[in-house]
Amino acid sequence: MKALIQRVSEAFVHVDGKQVGQTGPGLLILVCAMEGDDTANADALAAKIAKLRIFKDEAGKMNRSLLDTGGGALVVSQFTLAADTSRGNRPGFSAAAKPVDGERLYNQFADALRGLGIATEQGRFGADMKVTLVNDGPVTIWMDI
């Protein structure tokens, strides 16, 4: 699985003009299941992100995790993270999991975060979403599992 993680002060996702998810201080996580991924990948990615020390401690150093801060997560599916731009000018997405698998693993990932005690909201899989965020730092990190 792939994820693009953004430390945020707040983030919101809308579908058809209606807000479907939000978080206050915490993480906006754009996530993509890849062909061959399974629930173990989703669980491992959730555990890694939950423990990733990218929040400031009392000394101002990035030394605290989402678990340490009690922050929330907004999880948004984004198959375009699977883009292959190695040939031509049009990205290919054949490395992304098939939609039925992608949705199952997207939900498994969000459920795994919840299982770790993180307040987690989601976008809507496969929908045309509008995402608004205030990037804190900015801190943006790319992860593969």
PyMOL commands that set and color helices and strands:
alter all, ss='L'
color gray80, all
select helices_A, chain A and resi 39-51+66-69+79-82+99-115
alter helices_A, ss='H'
color red, helices_A
select strands_A, chain A and resi 2-15+18-23+26-32+55-56+62-64+72-77+120-122+129-144
alter strands_A, ss='S'
color yellow, strands_A
deselect
rebuild
show_as cartoon
